[in-house]
Amino acid sequence: MEMDDERAGAEFRKLYETVFPILFRVAFRIAVNEEAAEDLCQEAFSRLYEKKMVFPSLDDAKYWLIRVVKNASLNYAKRKERERKIYQKVFREEQRTDDSGEDILIKKESQSEVRQALLRLPENLRTVLILKEYAELNYKEIGKMLGITEGNVKVRVFRARERLSAILAKEDV
């Protein structure tokens, strides 16, 4: 019995060390908050551990965790956006800009505009682009995770990039 617990603990540690960086990148790109991203990742691992879930392979566990973190991050981002809108409506405050230097300001504005443009993409295109660009998954991994073909992933990534580029060009970013 002890051997199984030790082996399970070692497997969990290996999964955690291997997958946490990927999960964090996904969560951070969606939630746009380091602390929240870390919490979302920890919650996913807690669910996995508490439910004593067993997967046929490390990849299957990784894909499950990415799905959980992606969904939790999207929910977090939607909740924060609603809170921000309510806050602005109630207090009618303009968003403040960082005036510690022109370069910093331009960079922050550009990042914000790209994030806003990314949010304007349909969810199926936004998801594959985030998984490809920020989670650094390959087409095959994304397809397996989302339950679509590798070819479909490539098409969606291409379309997402095209739309994002069009949105940014239209807004002159």
KEKE-3310 file (N, C-alpha, C; in steps of 0.2 Angstrom, whole numbers, plus 5000, padded with zeros to 4 digits):
npx = (5004:5010:5019:5012:5006:5018:5023:5012:5012:5025:5022:5012:5019:5028:5019:5014:5026:5029:5018:5013:5020:5014:5001:5000:5004:4993:4983:4987:4987:4974:4967:4974:4981:4993:4993:4980:4981:4990:4982:4971:4978:4982:4970:4965:4974:4972:4959:4961:4969:4961:4950:4956:4959:4963:4973:4975:4987:5001:5000:4986:4981:4987:4980:4967:4969:4973:4961:4952:4959:4958:4944:4941:4949:4943:4930:4934:4940:4928:4920:4928:4928:4914:4914:4922:4916:4904:4910:4915:4903:4897:4905:4910:4923:4938:4949:4965:4981:4998:5010:5024:5033:5035:5038:5034:5021:5016:5019:5011:4998:4997:4998:4986:4977:4979:4975:4961:4957:4959:4949:4938:4937:4929:4925:4930:4940:4948:4952:4960:4970:4976:4980:4989:4999:5002:5001:5010:5007:5007:4999:4993:4992:4983:4972:4969:4966:4954:4946:4945:4951:4968:4970:4959:4962:4973:4967:4959:4968:4974:4964:4960:4972:4971:4959:4962:4973:4966:4957:4966:4972:4962:4959:4971:4982)
npy = (4994:5006:5008:5010:5022:5030:5029:5035:5048:5052:5051:5061:5072:5073:5075:5088:5096:5095:5100:5111:5124:5126:5126:5138:5148:5147:5150:5163:5171:5171:5176:5187:5190:5187:5181:5176:5167:5158:5153:5148:5137:5130:5126:5117:5107:5103:5098:5087:5079:5078:5071:5059:5055:5045:5043:5036:5040:5052:5062:5062:5066:5079:5085:5085:5093:5106:5109:5111:5122:5131:5133:5137:5149:5157:5159:5166:5177:5183:5186:5195:5205:5209:5214:5225:5233:5236:5243:5254:5260:5263:5271:5279:5281:5284:5273:5272:5277:5272:5283:5283:5284:5286:5275:5264:5266:5266:5252:5245:5250:5244:5231:5229:5232:5222:5211:5215:5214:5200:5195:5198:5189:5174:5161:5148:5151:5159:5151:5141:5149:5154:5142:5138:5149:5154:5143:5136:5123:5110:5107:5094:5091:5101:5098:5085:5088:5097:5089:5089:5087:5088:5095:5103:5111:5118:5125:5133:5140:5148:5155:5162:5170:5178:5185:5192:5200:5207:5214:5222:5229:5237:5244:5251:5247)
npz = (5000:5004:4995:4983:4986:4987:4974:4967:4972:4967:4953:4952:4956:4945:4935:4939:4939:4925:4918:4924:4920:4907:4909:4917:4908:4899:4908:4912:4900:4897:4909:4912:4924:4936:4949:4949:4939:4944:4955:4948:4942:4952:4958:4948:4949:4962:4961:4953:4961:4973:4968:4965:4952:4938:4924:4907:4902:4903:4894:4892:4905:4905:4895:4900:4912:4905:4899:4910:4916:4906:4904:4917:4918:4907:4913:4924:4918:4911:4922:4929:4919:4919:4932:4930:4921:4928:4939:4932:4927:4938:4945:4936:4931:4921:4913:4920:4914:4912:4915:4915:4906:4888:4880:4888:4890:4877:4874:4884:4880:4867:4870:4877:4868:4859:4867:4869:4856:4854:4862:4855:4845:4839:4851:4848:4839:4846:4857:4851:4846:4857:4864:4855:4853:4866:4875:4869:4862:4851:4835:4834:4848:4852:4844:4849:4862:4861:4854:4840:4822:4817:4806:4806:4817:4812:4802:4809:4817:4807:4802:4814:4816:4804:4806:4818:4814:4805:4813:4821:4811:4807:4818:4818:4824)
capx = (5000:5014:5023:5008:5006:5024:5023:5006:5015:5030:5019:5009:5025:5031:5014:5014:5032:5029:5012:5011:5021:5010:4994:5001:5004:4986:4978:4989:4985:4966:4965:4979:4983:4998:4990:4974:4983:4993:4977:4967:4982:4982:4964:4965:4978:4968:4953:4964:4972:4956:4946:4960:4958:4968:4972:4979:4994:5003:4996:4978:4981:4989:4975:4962:4971:4973:4954:4950:4962:4956:4937:4941:4951:4938:4925:4937:4940:4922:4918:4932:4926:4908:4915:4925:4910:4900:4914:4915:4897:4895:4910:4912:4930:4941:4954:4971:4987:5004:5014:5031:5038:5031:5039:5030:5014:5014:5019:5005:4992:4997:4996:4979:4973:4979:4971:4954:4956:4959:4943:4933:4937:4924:4928:4933:4946:4952:4955:4965:4976:4979:4983:4995:5004:5003:5003:5015:5005:5007:4993:4991:4990:4977:4967:4967:4963:4948:4942:4945:4956:4974:4969:4954:4966:4977:4963:4956:4973:4975:4958:4961:4977:4969:4954:4966:4976:4961:4954:4971:4973:4956:4960:4977:4987)
capy = (5000:5012:5009:5013:5029:5034:5029:5039:5054:5053:5053:5067:5077:5073:5079:5095:5099:5095:5103:5118:5130:5126:5128:5145:5152:5147:5154:5170:5174:5172:5179:5193:5191:5182:5178:5173:5162:5153:5150:5143:5131:5126:5123:5112:5101:5101:5094:5081:5075:5076:5066:5053:5054:5041:5044:5031:5043:5058:5067:5063:5070:5086:5088:5087:5099:5112:5110:5113:5128:5135:5135:5141:5156:5160:5161:5171:5183:5185:5188:5202:5210:5211:5218:5231:5237:5238:5248:5260:5262:5266:5277:5283:5283:5282:5269:5276:5275:5273:5289:5283:5284:5285:5268:5259:5268:5263:5245:5243:5251:5239:5224:5230:5232:5215:5207:5216:5211:5193:5194:5199:5183:5169:5157:5143:5153:5162:5146:5137:5153:5155:5136:5138:5154:5155:5137:5133:5117:5109:5106:5088:5091:5105:5094:5079:5091:5099:5084:5090:5085:5092:5099:5108:5115:5122:5130:5138:5145:5152:5160:5167:5175:5182:5189:5196:5204:5212:5218:5226:5234:5241:5249:5255:5245)
capz = (5000:5004:4988:4978:4988:4985:4966:4965:4973:4962:4946:4953:4956:4938:4931:4941:4936:4918:4915:4927:4916:4902:4912:4919:4902:4897:4912:4912:4894:4897:4915:4912:4931:4938:4955:4948:4935:4949:4959:4944:4941:4959:4959:4944:4952:4968:4959:4950:4967:4977:4965:4964:4945:4935:4916:4904:4900:4906:4890:4894:4911:4903:4891:4905:4916:4901:4898:4916:4917:4901:4906:4923:4916:4904:4918:4928:4914:4910:4929:4930:4914:4921:4937:4928:4918:4933:4942:4928:4926:4945:4947:4930:4930:4915:4915:4920:4910:4915:4912:4918:4900:4882:4877:4892:4889:4870:4874:4887:4876:4862:4873:4879:4861:4856:4871:4867:4849:4855:4865:4850:4841:4841:4856:4845:4836:4851:4861:4847:4845:4864:4865:4850:4854:4873:4879:4865:4861:4844:4832:4836:4855:4852:4841:4854:4868:4859:4850:4833:4819:4817:4800:4808:4821:4807:4798:4814:4819:4802:4802:4820:4815:4799:4809:4823:4810:4802:4818:4823:4806:4806:4823:4816:4830)
cpx = (5004:5017:5019:5007:5012:5024:5018:5009:5020:5027:5015:5014:5027:5026:5014:5020:5032:5024:5011:5013:5017:5003:4995:5001:4997:4982:4980:4987:4978:4964:4969:4980:4987:4995:4984:4976:4986:4987:4973:4971:4981:4976:4963:4968:4975:4962:4956:4966:4966:4951:4950:4959:4964:4967:4977:4986:4995:5000:4989:4977:4982:4983:4969:4963:4971:4965:4951:4952:4959:4949:4937:4944:4947:4932:4928:4937:4933:4919:4922:4930:4919:4909:4918:4920:4906:4903:4914:4909:4895:4899:4912:4919:4933:4947:4961:4977:4993:5008:5021:5036:5034:5032:5034:5023:5012:5014:5012:4998:4991:4995:4989:4975:4973:4975:4963:4953:4955:4952:4937:4933:4932:4928:4932:4940:4951:4955:4960:4971:4979:4983:4990:5001:5006:5005:5008:5014:5006:5000:4989:4988:4984:4971:4964:4963:4956:4943:4941:4951:4962:4973:4964:4958:4970:4973:4960:4962:4975:4970:4958:4966:4975:4964:4958:4969:4972:4958:4960:4973:4968:4956:4967:4982:4994)
cpy = (5006:5013:5012:5021:5033:5034:5035:5047:5056:5055:5059:5073:5078:5077:5086:5098:5100:5100:5110:5124:5131:5129:5136:5149:5153:5152:5162:5174:5175:5177:5186:5195:5186:5178:5174:5166:5156:5150:5146:5137:5127:5122:5117:5106:5098:5096:5087:5076:5073:5070:5059:5051:5050:5042:5038:5033:5050:5064:5068:5067:5078:5089:5090:5093:5106:5114:5113:5120:5133:5138:5139:5148:5160:5163:5167:5178:5187:5189:5195:5207:5213:5216:5225:5236:5240:5244:5254:5263:5266:5272:5281:5286:5280:5278:5273:5273:5276:5278:5289:5282:5282:5278:5263:5260:5264:5255:5242:5244:5246:5232:5224:5229:5225:5211:5209:5214:5204:5191:5195:5193:5178:5164:5152:5145:5156:5157:5142:5142:5154:5148:5135:5143:5155:5149:5133:5125:5116:5107:5099:5088:5095:5101:5088:5082:5094:5094:5085:5088:5090:5097:5105:5113:5120:5127:5135:5143:5150:5157:5165:5172:5180:5187:5194:5201:5210:5217:5224:5231:5239:5247:5253:5253:5243)
cpz = (5000:4998:4983:4980:4986:4977:4964:4966:4968:4955:4947:4952:4949:4934:4932:4938:4929:4915:4918:4923:4910:4904:4914:4914:4899:4901:4912:4906:4894:4903:4915:4920:4934:4944:4953:4943:4939:4952:4955:4943:4947:4960:4954:4947:4958:4966:4957:4956:4971:4975:4963:4957:4942:4927:4913:4902:4903:4901:4891:4900:4909:4900:4895:4909:4911:4900:4904:4917:4912:4902:4912:4922:4912:4908:4922:4924:4913:4917:4930:4925:4916:4927:4935:4925:4923:4937:4938:4927:4933:4946:4942:4929:4924:4918:4915:4916:4913:4912:4914:4912:4894:4880:4881:4891:4882:4870:4878:4883:4870:4864:4875:4873:4858:4860:4870:4860:4850:4858:4860:4845:4843:4846:4853:4841:4841:4855:4857:4847:4852:4865:4861:4852:4861:4877:4875:4863:4853:4841:4834:4843:4856:4850:4846:4860:4867:4855:4843:4829:4819:4811:4802:4813:4817:4804:4803:4817:4814:4802:4808:4819:4810:4802:4814:4819:4807:4807:4820:4817:4805:4812:4823:4822:4826)
residu = (MET:GLU:MET:ASP:ASP:GLU:ARG:ALA:GLY:ALA:GLU:PHE:ARG:LYS:LEU:TYR:GLU:THR:VAL:PHE:PRO:ILE:LEU:PHE:ARG:VAL:ALA:PHE:ARG:ILE:ALA:VAL:ASN:GLU:GLU:ALA:ALA:GLU:ASP:LEU:CYS:GLN:GLU:ALA:PHE:SER:ARG:LEU:TYR:GLU:LYS:LYS:MET:VAL:PHE:PRO:SER:LEU:ASP:ASP:ALA:LYS:TYR:TRP:LEU:ILE:ARG:VAL:VAL:LYS:ASN:ALA:SER:LEU:ASN:TYR:ALA:LYS:ARG:LYS:GLU:ARG:GLU:ARG:LYS:ILE:TYR:GLN:LYS:VAL:PHE:ARG:GLU:GLU:GLN:ARG:THR:ASP:ASP:SER:GLY:GLU:ASP:ILE:LEU:ILE:LYS:LYS:GLU:SER:GLN:SER:GLU:VAL:ARG:GLN:ALA:LEU:LEU:ARG:LEU:PRO:GLU:ASN:LEU:ARG:THR:VAL:LEU:ILE:LEU:LYS:GLU:TYR:ALA:GLU:LEU:ASN:TYR:LYS:GLU:ILE:GLY:LYS:MET:LEU:GLY:ILE:THR:GLU:GLY:ASN:VAL:LYS:VAL:ARG:VAL:PHE:ARG:ALA:ARG:GLU:ARG:LEU:SER:ALA:ILE:LEU:ALA:LYS:GLU:ASP:VAL)
# end
